[in-house]
Amino acid sequence: MATPLSHLAVPLALTAALGSDIVPPELMALALVCAALPDIDALGLWLGIPYEHPFGHRGITHSLPFAVALAGAGTLLAPALGADPLATFAVLLVSAASHGLIDALTNGGLGIALLSPFSHQRFFLPWRVIEVSPLRPSALFSRRGLDVLRSEMRWVWVPCLAVAILGMVLRGLAGQ
Ligand SMILES: [Zn+2]
């Protein structure tokens, strides 16, 4: 896993880039949930579900089909969120799908079941540039934790910040 903070950077960047007209606070809150939700499978480790099991860590909840289903379900709430359905689907899909893809950039653990439930094969992306985060949060307060945060800053936070600033500049130029 990457740290929860880095997964949340994606919906925060989308919100900043697109602005509150497209991403009202209610949609941002749901997008934050969608970005963090896949790691709910870490609970399975404590319940005795093996890491490599389809329902194990980095299994089905980290897959792209799961992200599509989650975004689809969330889109049903679009009217209540005060957001456009298409924008809602897109923001939730990017937020949810980014979780597995960011984890697929890490250099530890098992791969990500990106195609589950259609295939249980585990994948990494060709660039495993992010230091894998320890599963125990307390281990983040160590030298290794600093290495993890430094690599996430470089490969997640800085690109997210760039997207946010680019979106804000483009919206400014468009006079919105
Ligand atoms: Zn994860």
Backbone and ligand atoms as CSV (ligand in chain L), in Angstrom:
chain,resi,resn,atom,element,x,y,z
A,1,MET,N,N,0.826,-1.190,0.000
A,1,MET,CA,C,0.000,0.000,0.000
A,1,MET,C,C,0.866,1.248,0.000
A,2,ALA,N,N,0.304,2.275,-0.549
A,2,ALA,CA,C,0.880,3.603,-0.304
A,2,ALA,C,C,0.168,4.142,0.940
A,3,THR,N,N,0.652,5.220,1.514
A,3,THR,CA,C,-0.009,5.746,2.713
A,3,THR,C,C,-1.374,6.327,2.341
A,4,PRO,N,N,-2.356,6.282,3.249
A,4,PRO,CA,C,-3.693,6.823,2.949
A,4,PRO,C,C,-3.634,8.267,2.470
A,5,LEU,N,N,-2.690,9.031,3.027
A,5,LEU,CA,C,-2.556,10.435,2.661
A,5,LEU,C,C,-2.352,10.591,1.158
A,6,SER,N,N,-1.544,9.721,0.580
A,6,SER,CA,C,-1.246,9.846,-0.851
A,6,SER,C,C,-2.447,9.461,-1.701
A,7,HIS,N,N,-3.222,8.468,-1.242
A,7,HIS,CA,C,-4.421,8.126,-2.008
A,7,HIS,C,C,-5.412,9.288,-2.013
A,8,LEU,N,N,-5.461,10.024,-0.919
A,8,LEU,CA,C,-6.399,11.148,-0.826
A,8,LEU,C,C,-5.943,12.343,-1.664
A,9,ALA,N,N,-4.665,12.366,-2.043
A,9,ALA,CA,C,-4.144,13.488,-2.831
A,9,ALA,C,C,-4.845,13.568,-4.184
A,10,VAL,N,N,-5.251,12.418,-4.729
A,10,VAL,CA,C,-5.857,12.411,-6.071
A,10,VAL,C,C,-7.212,13.135,-6.085
A,11,PRO,N,N,-8.185,12.768,-5.237
A,11,PRO,CA,C,-9.444,13.529,-5.253
A,11,PRO,C,C,-9.272,14.982,-4.832
A,12,LEU,N,N,-8.321,15.253,-3.952
A,12,LEU,CA,C,-8.088,16.653,-3.562
A,12,LEU,C,C,-7.580,17.456,-4.760
A,13,ALA,N,N,-6.678,16.849,-5.548
A,13,ALA,CA,C,-6.154,17.539,-6.733
A,13,ALA,C,C,-7.256,17.736,-7.772
A,14,LEU,N,N,-8.095,16.716,-7.956
A,14,LEU,CA,C,-9.204,16.835,-8.908
A,14,LEU,C,C,-10.134,17.970,-8.502
A,15,THR,N,N,-10.426,18.044,-7.213
A,15,THR,CA,C,-11.329,19.083,-6.714
A,15,THR,C,C,-10.749,20.465,-6.975
A,16,ALA,N,N,-9.453,20.618,-6.674
A,16,ALA,CA,C,-8.814,21.917,-6.878
A,16,ALA,C,C,-8.771,22.255,-8.366
A,17,ALA,N,N,-8.488,21.246,-9.205
A,17,ALA,CA,C,-8.336,21.501,-10.637
A,17,ALA,C,C,-9.679,21.842,-11.285
A,18,LEU,N,N,-10.737,21.131,-10.887
A,18,LEU,CA,C,-12.028,21.285,-11.565
A,18,LEU,C,C,-12.899,22.385,-10.945
A,19,GLY,N,N,-12.644,22.691,-9.673
A,19,GLY,CA,C,-13.413,23.748,-9.021
A,19,GLY,C,C,-14.706,23.239,-8.415
A,20,SER,N,N,-15.255,24.027,-7.480
A,20,SER,CA,C,-16.406,23.552,-6.699
A,20,SER,C,C,-17.712,23.545,-7.495
A,21,ASP,N,N,-17.741,24.201,-8.666
A,21,ASP,CA,C,-18.949,24.099,-9.494
A,21,ASP,C,C,-19.122,22.671,-9.996
A,22,ILE,N,N,-17.996,22.047,-10.395
A,22,ILE,CA,C,-18.044,20.670,-10.914
A,22,ILE,C,C,-17.927,19.658,-9.774
A,23,VAL,N,N,-17.082,19.971,-8.794
A,23,VAL,CA,C,-16.894,19.058,-7.658
A,23,VAL,C,C,-17.310,19.766,-6.369
A,24,PRO,N,N,-18.619,19.756,-6.069
A,24,PRO,CA,C,-19.055,20.359,-4.802
A,24,PRO,C,C,-18.492,19.566,-3.616
A,25,PRO,N,N,-18.472,20.180,-2.436
A,25,PRO,CA,C,-17.853,19.516,-1.272
A,25,PRO,C,C,-18.404,18.113,-1.006
A,26,GLU,N,N,-19.705,17.911,-1.264
A,26,GLU,CA,C,-20.297,16.590,-1.016
A,26,GLU,C,C,-19.688,15.539,-1.940
A,27,LEU,N,N,-19.458,15.928,-3.214
A,27,LEU,CA,C,-18.826,14.989,-4.154
A,27,LEU,C,C,-17.373,14.756,-3.773
A,28,MET,N,N,-16.681,15.807,-3.323
A,28,MET,CA,C,-15.296,15.631,-2.892
A,28,MET,C,C,-15.224,14.641,-1.733
A,29,ALA,N,N,-16.162,14.745,-0.792
A,29,ALA,CA,C,-16.161,13.838,0.361
A,29,ALA,C,C,-16.336,12.392,-0.102
A,30,LEU,N,N,-17.254,12.171,-1.064
A,30,LEU,CA,C,-17.472,10.808,-1.558
A,30,LEU,C,C,-16.247,10.317,-2.334
A,31,ALA,N,N,-15.603,11.214,-3.073
A,31,ALA,CA,C,-14.398,10.833,-3.827
A,31,ALA,C,C,-13.267,10.447,-2.874
A,32,LEU,N,N,-13.160,11.148,-1.747
A,32,LEU,CA,C,-12.142,10.795,-0.747
A,32,LEU,C,C,-12.399,9.391,-0.208
A,33,VAL,N,N,-13.679,9.079,0.020
A,33,VAL,CA,C,-14.034,7.734,0.497
A,33,VAL,C,C,-13.657,6.689,-0.555
A,34,CYS,N,N,-13.987,6.979,-1.836
A,34,CYS,CA,C,-13.688,6.031,-2.916
A,34,CYS,C,C,-12.183,5.799,-3.068
A,35,ALA,N,N,-11.388,6.842,-2.810
A,35,ALA,CA,C,-9.938,6.705,-2.956
A,35,ALA,C,C,-9.331,5.893,-1.820
A,36,ALA,N,N,-9.947,5.961,-0.647
A,36,ALA,CA,C,-9.386,5.260,0.518
A,36,ALA,C,C,-9.967,3.863,0.689
A,37,LEU,N,N,-11.199,3.674,0.198
A,37,LEU,CA,C,-11.947,2.433,0.472
A,37,LEU,C,C,-11.217,1.130,0.107
A,38,PRO,N,N,-10.463,1.081,-1.019
A,38,PRO,CA,C,-9.855,-0.210,-1.371
A,38,PRO,C,C,-9.027,-0.846,-0.253
A,39,ASP,N,N,-8.409,-0.033,0.615
A,39,ASP,CA,C,-7.574,-0.618,1.670
A,39,ASP,C,C,-8.393,-1.231,2.800
A,40,ILE,N,N,-9.719,-1.232,2.650
A,40,ILE,CA,C,-10.548,-1.921,3.651
A,40,ILE,C,C,-10.193,-3.410,3.688
A,41,ASP,N,N,-9.613,-3.895,2.561
A,41,ASP,CA,C,-9.235,-5.307,2.514
A,41,ASP,C,C,-8.076,-5.642,3.455
A,42,ALA,N,N,-7.376,-4.606,3.970
A,42,ALA,CA,C,-6.305,-4.874,4.930
A,42,ALA,C,C,-6.879,-5.506,6.199
A,43,LEU,N,N,-8.180,-5.240,6.459
A,43,LEU,CA,C,-8.835,-5.864,7.615
A,43,LEU,C,C,-8.815,-7.378,7.493
A,44,GLY,N,N,-8.863,-7.860,6.229
A,44,GLY,CA,C,-8.856,-9.298,5.996
A,44,GLY,C,C,-7.617,-9.964,6.551
A,45,LEU,N,N,-6.485,-9.222,6.572
A,45,LEU,CA,C,-5.247,-9.792,7.112
A,45,LEU,C,C,-5.434,-10.168,8.576
A,46,TRP,N,N,-6.205,-9.338,9.294
A,46,TRP,CA,C,-6.446,-9.619,10.718
A,46,TRP,C,C,-7.512,-10.696,10.887
A,47,LEU,N,N,-8.344,-10.883,9.838
A,47,LEU,CA,C,-9.404,-11.894,9.922
A,47,LEU,C,C,-8.924,-13.239,9.401
A,48,GLY,N,N,-7.664,-13.316,8.986
A,48,GLY,CA,C,-7.113,-14.598,8.537
A,48,GLY,C,C,-7.260,-14.849,7.049
A,49,ILE,N,N,-7.697,-13.836,6.255
A,49,ILE,CA,C,-7.767,-14.006,4.801
A,49,ILE,C,C,-6.351,-13.806,4.250
A,50,PRO,N,N,-5.786,-14.830,3.546
A,50,PRO,CA,C,-4.414,-14.694,3.067
A,50,PRO,C,C,-4.279,-13.532,2.083
A,51,TYR,N,N,-3.118,-12.907,2.112
A,51,TYR,CA,C,-2.813,-11.772,1.227
A,51,TYR,C,C,-3.140,-12.119,-0.229
A,52,GLU,N,N,-2.755,-13.322,-0.676
A,52,GLU,CA,C,-2.876,-13.685,-2.100
A,52,GLU,C,C,-4.292,-14.113,-2.490
A,53,HIS,N,N,-5.207,-14.223,-1.529
A,53,HIS,CA,C,-6.594,-14.609,-1.802
A,53,HIS,C,C,-7.278,-13.500,-2.615
A,54,PRO,N,N,-8.281,-13.873,-3.502
A,54,PRO,CA,C,-8.995,-12.828,-4.252
A,54,PRO,C,C,-9.581,-11.733,-3.365
A,55,PHE,N,N,-9.983,-12.096,-2.138
A,55,PHE,CA,C,-10.492,-11.089,-1.203
A,55,PHE,C,C,-9.402,-10.604,-0.242
A,56,GLY,N,N,-8.160,-11.043,-0.489
A,56,GLY,CA,C,-7.049,-10.601,0.352
A,56,GLY,C,C,-6.619,-9.190,-0.012
A,57,HIS,N,N,-5.565,-8.715,0.679
A,57,HIS,CA,C,-5.087,-7.339,0.455
A,57,HIS,C,C,-4.627,-7.187,-0.997
A,58,ARG,N,N,-4.972,-6.056,-1.591
A,58,ARG,CA,C,-4.687,-5.745,-3.000
A,58,ARG,C,C,-5.410,-6.683,-3.961
A,59,GLY,N,N,-6.513,-7.258,-3.472
A,59,GLY,CA,C,-7.350,-8.127,-4.302
A,59,GLY,C,C,-8.457,-7.322,-4.962
A,60,ILE,N,N,-9.662,-7.873,-4.912
A,60,ILE,CA,C,-10.769,-7.322,-5.722
A,60,ILE,C,C,-11.061,-5.845,-5.444
A,61,THR,N,N,-10.902,-5.398,-4.193
A,61,THR,CA,C,-11.251,-3.990,-3.913
A,61,THR,C,C,-10.260,-3.016,-4.561
A,62,HIS,N,N,-9.120,-3.541,-5.019
A,62,HIS,CA,C,-8.118,-2.695,-5.675
A,62,HIS,C,C,-8.221,-2.753,-7.202
A,63,SER,N,N,-9.243,-3.461,-7.726
A,63,SER,CA,C,-9.293,-3.691,-9.184
A,63,SER,C,C,-9.979,-2.537,-9.923
A,64,LEU,N,N,-9.721,-2.491,-11.215
A,64,LEU,CA,C,-10.358,-1.464,-12.047
A,64,LEU,C,C,-11.856,-1.737,-12.210
A,65,PRO,N,N,-12.297,-3.008,-12.417
A,65,PRO,CA,C,-13.750,-3.245,-12.460
A,65,PRO,C,C,-14.451,-2.833,-11.162
A,66,PHE,N,N,-13.795,-3.037,-10.008
A,66,PHE,CA,C,-14.388,-2.609,-8.740
A,66,PHE,C,C,-14.527,-1.088,-8.720
A,67,ALA,N,N,-13.514,-0.386,-9.271
A,67,ALA,CA,C,-13.563,1.085,-9.321
A,67,ALA,C,C,-14.733,1.542,-10.189
A,68,VAL,N,N,-14.955,0.849,-11.317
A,68,VAL,CA,C,-16.083,1.207,-12.193
A,68,VAL,C,C,-17.407,0.996,-11.449
A,69,ALA,N,N,-17.515,-0.147,-10.754
A,69,ALA,CA,C,-18.755,-0.443,-10.022
A,69,ALA,C,C,-18.986,0.568,-8.904
A,70,LEU,N,N,-17.910,0.907,-8.202
A,70,LEU,CA,C,-18.014,1.869,-7.100
A,70,LEU,C,C,-18.441,3.244,-7.632
A,71,ALA,N,N,-17.820,3.663,-8.745
A,71,ALA,CA,C,-18.173,4.953,-9.343
A,71,ALA,C,C,-19.617,4.927,-9.839
A,72,GLY,N,N,-20.023,3.795,-10.414
A,72,GLY,CA,C,-21.398,3.667,-10.895
A,72,GLY,C,C,-22.397,3.785,-9.757
A,73,ALA,N,N,-22.113,3.101,-8.647
A,73,ALA,CA,C,-23.010,3.171,-7.488
A,73,ALA,C,C,-23.042,4.594,-6.936
A,74,GLY,N,N,-21.871,5.225,-6.865
A,74,GLY,CA,C,-21.788,6.587,-6.340
A,74,GLY,C,C,-22.530,7.586,-7.208
A,75,THR,N,N,-22.572,7.301,-8.526
A,75,THR,CA,C,-23.236,8.224,-9.450
A,75,THR,C,C,-24.738,8.294,-9.188
A,76,LEU,N,N,-25.283,7.225,-8.607
A,76,LEU,CA,C,-26.706,7.247,-8.243
A,76,LEU,C,C,-26.994,8.376,-7.243
A,77,LEU,N,N,-25.942,8.776,-6.520
A,77,LEU,CA,C,-26.118,9.826,-5.502
A,77,LEU,C,C,-25.923,11.228,-6.066
A,78,ALA,N,N,-25.586,11.311,-7.380
A,78,ALA,CA,C,-25.241,12.610,-7.972
A,78,ALA,C,C,-26.282,13.703,-7.686
A,79,PRO,N,N,-27.592,13.435,-7.875
A,79,PRO,CA,C,-28.570,14.498,-7.596
A,79,PRO,C,C,-28.499,14.976,-6.147
A,80,ALA,N,N,-28.305,14.028,-5.216
A,80,ALA,CA,C,-28.222,14.409,-3.804
A,80,ALA,C,C,-26.936,15.184,-3.514
A,81,LEU,N,N,-25.896,14.932,-4.317
A,81,LEU,CA,C,-24.615,15.615,-4.111
A,81,LEU,C,C,-24.601,16.989,-4.779
A,82,GLY,N,N,-25.632,17.247,-5.576
A,82,GLY,CA,C,-25.672,18.527,-6.299
A,82,GLY,C,C,-24.662,18.577,-7.426
A,83,ALA,N,N,-24.364,17.409,-8.023
A,83,ALA,CA,C,-23.332,17.357,-9.063
A,83,ALA,C,C,-23.892,16.736,-10.332
A,84,ASP,N,N,-23.234,17.042,-11.454
A,84,ASP,CA,C,-23.606,16.456,-12.731
A,84,ASP,C,C,-23.268,14.954,-12.709
A,85,PRO,N,N,-24.165,14.083,-13.206
A,85,PRO,CA,C,-23.902,12.640,-13.140
A,85,PRO,C,C,-22.622,12.214,-13.852
A,86,LEU,N,N,-22.372,12.772,-15.034
A,86,LEU,CA,C,-21.174,12.381,-15.779
A,86,LEU,C,C,-19.912,12.817,-15.040
A,87,ALA,N,N,-19.920,14.029,-14.518
A,87,ALA,CA,C,-18.766,14.521,-13.747
A,87,ALA,C,C,-18.584,13.676,-12.486
A,88,THR,N,N,-19.717,13.316,-11.860
A,88,THR,CA,C,-19.647,12.490,-10.650
A,88,THR,C,C,-18.988,11.158,-10.969
A,89,PHE,N,N,-19.436,10.520,-12.058
A,89,PHE,CA,C,-18.873,9.220,-12.426
A,89,PHE,C,C,-17.377,9.352,-12.696
A,90,ALA,N,N,-16.991,10.379,-13.470
A,90,ALA,CA,C,-15.585,10.547,-13.840
A,90,ALA,C,C,-14.710,10.794,-12.607
A,91,VAL,N,N,-15.158,11.681,-11.717
A,91,VAL,CA,C,-14.360,12.013,-10.524
A,91,VAL,C,C,-14.233,10.786,-9.613
A,92,LEU,N,N,-15.337,10.057,-9.433
A,92,LEU,CA,C,-15.288,8.880,-8.554
A,92,LEU,C,C,-14.452,7.770,-9.187
A,93,LEU,N,N,-14.563,7.625,-10.517
A,93,LEU,CA,C,-13.790,6.570,-11.189
A,93,LEU,C,C,-12.290,6.840,-11.080
A,94,VAL,N,N,-11.885,8.064,-11.369
A,94,VAL,CA,C,-10.449,8.391,-11.291
A,94,VAL,C,C,-9.961,8.222,-9.848
A,95,SER,N,N,-10.774,8.661,-8.888
A,95,SER,CA,C,-10.373,8.557,-7.477
A,95,SER,C,C,-10.205,7.096,-7.062
A,96,ALA,N,N,-11.177,6.264,-7.410
A,96,ALA,CA,C,-11.133,4.860,-6.995
A,96,ALA,C,C,-10.060,4.093,-7.769
A,97,ALA,N,N,-9.980,4.308,-9.095
A,97,ALA,CA,C,-9.024,3.550,-9.913
A,97,ALA,C,C,-7.586,3.949,-9.589
A,98,SER,N,N,-7.399,5.209,-9.176
A,98,SER,CA,C,-6.031,5.655,-8.886
A,98,SER,C,C,-5.439,4.869,-7.723
A,99,HIS,N,N,-6.287,4.372,-6.827
A,99,HIS,CA,C,-5.761,3.665,-5.653
A,99,HIS,C,C,-4.943,2.446,-6.074
A,100,GLY,N,N,-5.563,1.564,-6.860
A,100,GLY,CA,C,-4.851,0.348,-7.293
A,100,GLY,C,C,-3.648,0.674,-8.165
A,101,LEU,N,N,-3.799,1.713,-9.000
A,101,LEU,CA,C,-2.704,2.068,-9.912
A,101,LEU,C,C,-1.514,2.646,-9.139
A,102,ILE,N,N,-1.793,3.450,-8.098
A,102,ILE,CA,C,-0.685,3.976,-7.275
A,102,ILE,C,C,-0.013,2.827,-6.530
A,103,ASP,N,N,-0.824,1.917,-5.983
A,103,ASP,CA,C,-0.229,0.761,-5.303
A,103,ASP,C,C,0.615,-0.062,-6.278
A,104,ALA,N,N,0.214,-0.090,-7.560
A,104,ALA,CA,C,0.963,-0.864,-8.567
A,104,ALA,C,C,2.291,-0.204,-8.908
A,105,LEU,N,N,2.520,0.995,-8.379
A,105,LEU,CA,C,3.815,1.675,-8.570
A,105,LEU,C,C,4.753,1.423,-7.390
A,106,THR,N,N,4.287,0.688,-6.367
A,106,THR,CA,C,5.118,0.477,-5.175
A,106,THR,C,C,6.072,-0.693,-5.402
A,107,ASN,N,N,7.120,-0.703,-4.561
A,107,ASN,CA,C,8.173,-1.704,-4.770
A,107,ASN,C,C,8.128,-2.851,-3.768
A,108,GLY,N,N,6.967,-3.095,-3.166
A,108,GLY,CA,C,6.901,-4.185,-2.198
A,108,GLY,C,C,5.532,-4.830,-2.155
A,109,GLY,N,N,5.438,-5.934,-1.406
A,109,GLY,CA,C,4.182,-6.663,-1.267
A,109,GLY,C,C,3.875,-7.453,-2.518
A,110,LEU,N,N,2.651,-7.961,-2.585
A,110,LEU,CA,C,2.217,-8.664,-3.788
A,110,LEU,C,C,1.660,-7.645,-4.772
A,111,GLY,N,N,1.517,-8.058,-6.029
A,111,GLY,CA,C,0.962,-7.176,-7.049
A,111,GLY,C,C,-0.510,-6.896,-6.791
A,112,ILE,N,N,-1.115,-6.132,-7.697
A,112,ILE,CA,C,-2.508,-5.699,-7.549
A,112,ILE,C,C,-3.369,-6.502,-8.520
A,113,ALA,N,N,-4.504,-7.001,-8.048
A,113,ALA,CA,C,-5.425,-7.770,-8.904
A,113,ALA,C,C,-6.253,-6.779,-9.722
A,114,LEU,N,N,-5.602,-6.094,-10.655
A,114,LEU,CA,C,-6.252,-4.982,-11.368
A,114,LEU,C,C,-7.463,-5.415,-12.185
A,115,LEU,N,N,-7.535,-6.701,-12.582
A,115,LEU,CA,C,-8.641,-7.143,-13.434
A,115,LEU,C,C,-9.667,-7.981,-12.684
A,116,SER,N,N,-9.492,-8.153,-11.382
A,116,SER,CA,C,-10.431,-8.945,-10.588
A,116,SER,C,C,-11.853,-8.360,-10.721
A,117,PRO,N,N,-12.906,-9.144,-10.846
A,117,PRO,CA,C,-12.994,-10.601,-10.669
A,117,PRO,C,C,-12.764,-11.395,-11.959
A,118,PHE,N,N,-12.382,-10.733,-13.053
A,118,PHE,CA,C,-12.233,-11.459,-14.315
A,118,PHE,C,C,-10.928,-12.247,-14.359
A,119,SER,N,N,-9.926,-11.770,-13.646
A,119,SER,CA,C,-8.666,-12.496,-13.516
A,119,SER,C,C,-8.118,-12.166,-12.139
A,120,HIS,N,N,-7.563,-13.178,-11.472
A,120,HIS,CA,C,-6.992,-12.931,-10.146
A,120,HIS,C,C,-5.483,-12.727,-10.213
A,121,GLN,N,N,-4.970,-12.589,-11.439
A,121,GLN,CA,C,-3.544,-12.331,-11.590
A,121,GLN,C,C,-3.181,-10.994,-10.926
A,122,ARG,N,N,-2.016,-10.959,-10.300
A,122,ARG,CA,C,-1.565,-9.733,-9.624
A,122,ARG,C,C,-0.557,-9.009,-10.522
A,123,PHE,N,N,-0.717,-7.702,-10.620
A,123,PHE,CA,C,0.121,-6.896,-11.505
A,123,PHE,C,C,0.860,-5.795,-10.748
A,124,PHE,N,N,2.038,-5.451,-11.268
A,124,PHE,CA,C,2.683,-4.177,-10.950
A,124,PHE,C,C,2.819,-3.425,-12.257
A,125,LEU,N,N,2.892,-2.092,-12.197
A,125,LEU,CA,C,3.222,-1.316,-13.386
A,125,LEU,C,C,4.734,-1.446,-13.631
A,126,PRO,N,N,5.196,-1.141,-14.839
A,126,PRO,CA,C,6.619,-1.318,-15.134
A,126,PRO,C,C,7.533,-0.423,-14.287
A,127,TRP,N,N,6.978,0.661,-13.690
A,127,TRP,CA,C,7.811,1.597,-12.926
A,127,TRP,C,C,7.439,1.464,-11.458
A,128,ARG,N,N,8.255,0.691,-10.704
A,128,ARG,CA,C,7.924,0.494,-9.288
A,128,ARG,C,C,8.749,1.481,-8.467
A,129,VAL,N,N,8.336,2.749,-8.546
A,129,VAL,CA,C,9.158,3.851,-8.041
A,129,VAL,C,C,8.798,4.268,-6.615
A,130,ILE,N,N,7.638,3.831,-6.100
A,130,ILE,CA,C,7.194,4.286,-4.775
A,130,ILE,C,C,7.604,3.259,-3.725
A,131,GLU,N,N,8.267,3.754,-2.682
A,131,GLU,CA,C,8.617,2.882,-1.558
A,131,GLU,C,C,7.331,2.371,-0.923
A,132,VAL,N,N,7.228,1.038,-0.772
A,132,VAL,CA,C,5.985,0.508,-0.208
A,132,VAL,C,C,5.845,0.943,1.249
A,133,SER,N,N,4.618,1.277,1.635
A,133,SER,CA,C,4.352,1.726,2.996
A,133,SER,C,C,4.184,0.511,3.905
A,134,PRO,N,N,4.705,0.588,5.149
A,134,PRO,CA,C,4.480,-0.520,6.076
A,134,PRO,C,C,2.997,-0.625,6.416
A,135,LEU,N,N,2.527,-1.861,6.673
A,135,LEU,CA,C,1.112,-2.034,7.015
A,135,LEU,C,C,0.817,-1.488,8.410
A,136,ARG,N,N,1.841,-1.462,9.275
A,136,ARG,CA,C,1.646,-0.929,10.630
A,136,ARG,C,C,1.874,0.574,10.604
A,137,PRO,N,N,0.847,1.401,10.853
A,137,PRO,CA,C,1.014,2.854,10.780
A,137,PRO,C,C,2.150,3.356,11.666
A,138,SER,N,N,2.375,2.707,12.824
A,138,SER,CA,C,3.405,3.188,13.748
A,138,SER,C,C,4.786,3.127,13.095
A,139,ALA,N,N,4.958,2.198,12.127
A,139,ALA,CA,C,6.261,2.054,11.483
A,139,ALA,C,C,6.592,3.243,10.583
A,140,LEU,N,N,5.576,4.088,10.332
A,140,LEU,CA,C,5.839,5.269,9.501
A,140,LEU,C,C,6.715,6.287,10.240
A,141,PHE,N,N,6.669,6.223,11.587
A,141,PHE,CA,C,7.467,7.167,12.376
A,141,PHE,C,C,8.869,6.598,12.571
A,142,SER,N,N,9.553,6.420,11.484
A,142,SER,CA,C,10.891,5.848,11.523
A,142,SER,C,C,11.627,6.378,10.302
A,143,ARG,N,N,12.888,6.004,10.205
A,143,ARG,CA,C,13.664,6.445,9.057
A,143,ARG,C,C,13.040,5.916,7.769
A,144,ARG,N,N,12.594,4.638,7.848
A,144,ARG,CA,C,11.976,4.048,6.664
A,144,ARG,C,C,10.690,4.796,6.287
A,145,GLY,N,N,9.945,5.225,7.318
A,145,GLY,CA,C,8.736,5.995,7.070
A,145,GLY,C,C,9.036,7.282,6.307
A,146,LEU,N,N,10.171,7.908,6.656
A,146,LEU,CA,C,10.564,9.142,5.952
A,146,LEU,C,C,10.878,8.848,4.484
A,147,ASP,N,N,11.531,7.699,4.246
A,147,ASP,CA,C,11.830,7.317,2.849
A,147,ASP,C,C,10.534,7.126,2.067
A,148,VAL,N,N,9.531,6.493,2.720
A,148,VAL,CA,C,8.233,6.260,2.078
A,148,VAL,C,C,7.588,7.597,1.717
A,149,LEU,N,N,7.547,8.499,2.696
A,149,LEU,CA,C,6.892,9.789,2.458
A,149,LEU,C,C,7.627,10.593,1.389
A,150,ARG,N,N,8.969,10.493,1.395
A,150,ARG,CA,C,9.738,11.234,0.390
A,150,ARG,C,C,9.408,10.724,-1.010
A,151,SER,N,N,9.327,9.410,-1.181
A,151,SER,CA,C,9.050,8.880,-2.527
A,151,SER,C,C,7.604,9.181,-2.933
A,152,GLU,N,N,6.674,9.152,-1.973
A,152,GLU,CA,C,5.282,9.479,-2.321
A,152,GLU,C,C,5.145,10.959,-2.672
A,153,MET,N,N,5.934,11.787,-1.978
A,153,MET,CA,C,5.887,13.218,-2.286
A,153,MET,C,C,6.317,13.426,-3.738
A,154,ARG,N,N,7.367,12.738,-4.123
A,154,ARG,CA,C,7.926,12.930,-5.458
A,154,ARG,C,C,7.013,12.369,-6.543
A,155,TRP,N,N,6.446,11.194,-6.306
A,155,TRP,CA,C,5.734,10.501,-7.369
A,155,TRP,C,C,4.219,10.663,-7.316
A,156,VAL,N,N,3.678,11.161,-6.188
A,156,VAL,CA,C,2.220,11.336,-6.081
A,156,VAL,C,C,1.865,12.794,-5.799
A,157,TRP,N,N,2.424,13.352,-4.726
A,157,TRP,CA,C,1.980,14.682,-4.299
A,157,TRP,C,C,2.378,15.761,-5.304
A,158,VAL,N,N,3.620,15.708,-5.776
A,158,VAL,CA,C,4.066,16.746,-6.727
A,158,VAL,C,C,3.253,16.672,-8.031
A,159,PRO,N,N,3.062,15.485,-8.642
A,159,PRO,CA,C,2.211,15.428,-9.842
A,159,PRO,C,C,0.772,15.886,-9.552
A,160,CYS,N,N,0.226,15.526,-8.377
A,160,CYS,CA,C,-1.136,15.964,-8.035
A,160,CYS,C,C,-1.187,17.483,-7.895
A,161,LEU,N,N,-0.152,18.048,-7.273
A,161,LEU,CA,C,-0.098,19.497,-7.124
A,161,LEU,C,C,-0.035,20.158,-8.500
A,162,ALA,N,N,0.727,19.555,-9.411
A,162,ALA,CA,C,0.848,20.102,-10.768
A,162,ALA,C,C,-0.506,20.088,-11.475
A,163,VAL,N,N,-1.250,18.978,-11.315
A,163,VAL,CA,C,-2.581,18.874,-11.927
A,163,VAL,C,C,-3.507,19.944,-11.332
A,164,ALA,N,N,-3.456,20.090,-10.012
A,164,ALA,CA,C,-4.317,21.074,-9.336
A,164,ALA,C,C,-4.017,22.482,-9.848
A,165,ILE,N,N,-2.718,22.837,-9.912
A,165,ILE,CA,C,-2.340,24.191,-10.341
A,165,ILE,C,C,-2.710,24.402,-11.807
A,166,LEU,N,N,-2.447,23.388,-12.645
A,166,LEU,CA,C,-2.784,23.506,-14.070
A,166,LEU,C,C,-4.283,23.750,-14.247
A,167,GLY,N,N,-5.091,22.981,-13.515
A,167,GLY,CA,C,-6.544,23.139,-13.610
A,167,GLY,C,C,-6.980,24.519,-13.165
A,168,MET,N,N,-6.368,25.010,-12.070
A,168,MET,CA,C,-6.754,26.327,-11.556
A,168,MET,C,C,-6.362,27.434,-12.548
A,169,VAL,N,N,-5.171,27.276,-13.166
A,169,VAL,CA,C,-4.721,28.264,-14.153
A,169,VAL,C,C,-5.657,28.254,-15.356
A,170,LEU,N,N,-5.997,27.059,-15.854
A,170,LEU,CA,C,-6.880,26.960,-17.025
A,170,LEU,C,C,-8.256,27.542,-16.712
A,171,ARG,N,N,-8.746,27.272,-15.492
A,171,ARG,CA,C,-10.060,27.832,-15.124
A,171,ARG,C,C,-9.981,29.347,-15.028
A,172,GLY,N,N,-8.837,29.841,-14.530
A,172,GLY,CA,C,-8.642,31.288,-14.447
A,172,GLY,C,C,-8.630,31.910,-15.834
A,173,LEU,N,N,-7.949,31.252,-16.776
A,173,LEU,CA,C,-7.871,31.770,-18.146
A,173,LEU,C,C,-9.249,31.763,-18.803
A,174,ALA,N,N,-10.058,30.748,-18.436
A,174,ALA,CA,C,-11.399,30.640,-19.019
A,174,ALA,C,C,-12.375,31.589,-18.315
A,175,GLY,N,N,-11.875,32.277,-17.293
A,175,GLY,CA,C,-12.710,33.264,-16.593
A,175,GLY,C,C,-13.730,32.641,-15.676
A,176,GLN,N,N,-13.463,31.418,-15.163
A,176,GLN,CA,C,-14.413,30.772,-14.236
A,176,GLN,C,C,-13.947,30.894,-12.802
L,1,ZN,ZN,ZN,-4.115,-0.175,-1.297
